[in-house]
Every structure is written in structure tokens, then in C-alpha cells.
Amino acid sequence: MRKRKFVTAVAVALGVALTATACSASGSGDDVIKIGTVHPLTGVNAGDGAQLENGAKLAVRDINAAGGIKALGGKELAIDPGDTKGSAKTGQSEAQRLVSGGAVALIGSYQSAVCANVAVVAERNKVPYLMDICGDNSILENGYKYTFRMQPPNSRFGASTADYVKAVAEQAHRPITKVAYLHENTAFGNGVSKAFAARAAEIGLTMGPSISYDAASVSDLTTQIAQVKSSGASILVISGYYRDGVLAAKAVQTVKPNLDAVVGAADGAFDQPQFPTDAGRAGNGYFDVNYHINDKSKKGQDFVKAYTAEYGDAPRTGAALAYDSVMVIAAAIEKAGSDDPEAIRNALGKTDVTPVVLSDGPVRFSETGENLSTLPVLTQVLDGAPHVVFPEQFATKQIVFPAGPGR
């Protein structure tokens, strides 16, 4: 992997106040190798934060049970957790605290605004930061050297969703009249919806209203869904987090717009195993274009069993991404034969980890830090659970379209 140019002015450009003195960690020097996790452990996204944290802890358990880092005489890993509370400012201070406390790498952080601030801390301290869930394209457009992304960026989710919607409708010989878009209004929702609209224009999809909302404060989405109903759209695309995704499904069930399908574009709810339970009948038939656990692989099946046994709950895909992230960091430490952050960073492009999440081969990073093996797929809630339905080579169920949500 070629070295990436570090743009020193990025912190100024981001308008982030960097008051702490920069320090370059030189390895843990402790009995264990600390990996700092920066996730929302409290606040409205605490449910997803707990899943991410559990996934990371499960990976550490598996690595230590298998003998630790063999290149370092079996040295064990340990998670040092940080709680962002869903705040970019808190995420930044937590990341600095973890690095100052000896973390040799960082993993996180679920929300793009938080990831942007944590990336600045990573670059300043020269510590590798592996973003498990974070879609904002602009973060890796800063020329960062120490920041990498596991999931697909917003642009790919938006474009893939437009392509999949058109392909599914054409297969069913069901013309799309208009596409309405409902999205949360931070970098995540704005970025995915913008990419969808751009691709929709290229492939001839007519867009209806694009409606935004504040995911942190919204408690009801029936007004927004009533606007979708009056627009005459036959497809509704949604980009949001888990809690507001359930709210949207219940609003669709109440308002009953005449839709052929509701399709998530990287939505945080519609491909999650507990969504059918939380949404009830309102969630039947929902689609989502997202990263997803590889249900057909033994590795994916073993992960689901282990997570469920350990935590008494089915894993969301975010838990798998955090698990994969720790595995990649551990492989880099093994490859480097060192827990020095600079050595770990330089070895990240030389690992051969096949992830639990569906992928196009082992994890490998581009010059800008994007994971080139990511593979967004289309899932649908059928028989009380989300299943991969498209592309066909990864499908475990047949597509039902039109799905007629809310009717």
C-alpha cells in the first residue's frame, strides 16, 4: 500500500478545536495491547453502540482464546472503551483520552460527525483509526494517513440503492412512477440521499419529495409519510438510524400510502434481526440496501451463534463490522510483529482477513483508506426476518415485489 499524503491543515478546515498536546504513541508497553473503542454507549443510539462494543469484545475473546498475538509471544488484546454519548465533541475527547492511556489503535464510531472528530485525533497522534460504521465520503477525502473505513461510503450506498430499485422493478415488470425520499438530516442521511438522487437522474428514475428530519429529537413521522402519500410516489426510500426507522415503519402502517415498496438506503433498522419484532406487521416486506452478515458462510454462522450465546441477543450487522475491525487490527499487529501504532498502520494494507460481513474477498484498502472488498446487498423482511434477496448469487430468499407496505 502506498503512503498517503497527510494534509496538515485539515484540522483547521474542519473547524475543530484541538487543545490537547499532540503525542505519538510508541506501543502499549503494558501486559496487554489496548485497542480503544469509541462508540455511543449512552444516548439515543446506545442500542447500536452496545452491539458494536459487544462485537469488538467478542473478537478480542476469540483472539486471546486462540493464543493471543503469536508474533509477540502470545500477548493478549484488551478493549479500552470510550463513550461518545452520540456527541462529536465527546467522541473527540474520549479518543484523545484513550490514546493518552496507551491505546495503540482506535475503532468506531457509528455517526459520521463523531468519526470526523475522532479521525482528527488519530491523525494528530499518528494512531491508526479503523471506522467500523461511518459513511461520510468527505472524511477520507482529507488525505488522511491513519484513518481507514470498513463499510461502504455513502456514495456507494446511494448509487447501489438506485440501481437495485430499478432492477427489481424491471424484473417484476412494474414501472416506477416516482421515488420519494425520507432521510435524517446529518452527513449520513444527506450524503446517501444526494448520491441516490444523482444516480436516479442518470438511470431515469423520477424523484418525488425529499423530506428530512432530526433523528435525535423526532418522535413521530406520520406528517412526513402523509406528504409522501399525497405525492403519488410508488417507492419510498429511507435513510435513518434504528429508532427512527421503526418510527417510519409505524407511520407507514398508520397513513397507508399507496407504495409498491419501502427501501432503506443504508437504513439502520430494516435489515436488523429485531426490526420485525419491534415494528410488528408494519415491517413486513421492507427492503434495505446495506452491508450484511454472510449468512451462507460458516464464519458468518459461527459468529451469529457465538454472539447470541454470549450476549443472549441476535447480532446486528454493526456488531459484525466491529468484530471484523478488531480482527483486521489484530492481523496487522501480527503482520508487523509490533504493537507500535506506526508499524500497525503500515501493516494494515498487508493483512488477508476474510470478514464475517458479506464481501468481495479479504479486506483490502485503497490508497485513500476505503475498503475495496465491501459489498452492499439488498435484504427484505420475509417470514419475520431479514434475508438477502439480491443480487441473486447471494440471495437466501426470493424477492416479493410489489411488497405493499402499510396496506
Salt bridges, closest charged atoms under 4 A:
ASP30 OD2 - LYS34 NZ 3.94
ASP48 OD1 - ARG316 NH1 2.82
GLU53 OE1 - HIS39 ND1 2.94
ASP62 OD1 - ARG61 NH2 3.24
GLU94 OE1 - ARG97 NE 2.99
ASP132 OD2 - HIS39 NE2 2.72
ASP163 OD1 - ARG199 NE 2.74
GLU202 OE1 - ARG199 NH1 2.82
ASP260 OD2 - ARG174 NE 2.94
ASP271 OD2 - HIS292 ND1 3.79
ASP295 OD2 - HIS292 NE2 3.21
ASP302 OD2 - LYS298 NZ 2.66
GLU310 OE1 - ARG61 NH1 2.79
ASP339 OD2 - LYS75 NZ 3.42
GLU342 OE2 - LYS145 NZ 3.55
GLU367 OE1 - ARG2 NH2 2.72
GLU370 OE1 - ARG149 NE 2.78
ASP383 OD2 - LYS397 NZ 2.88
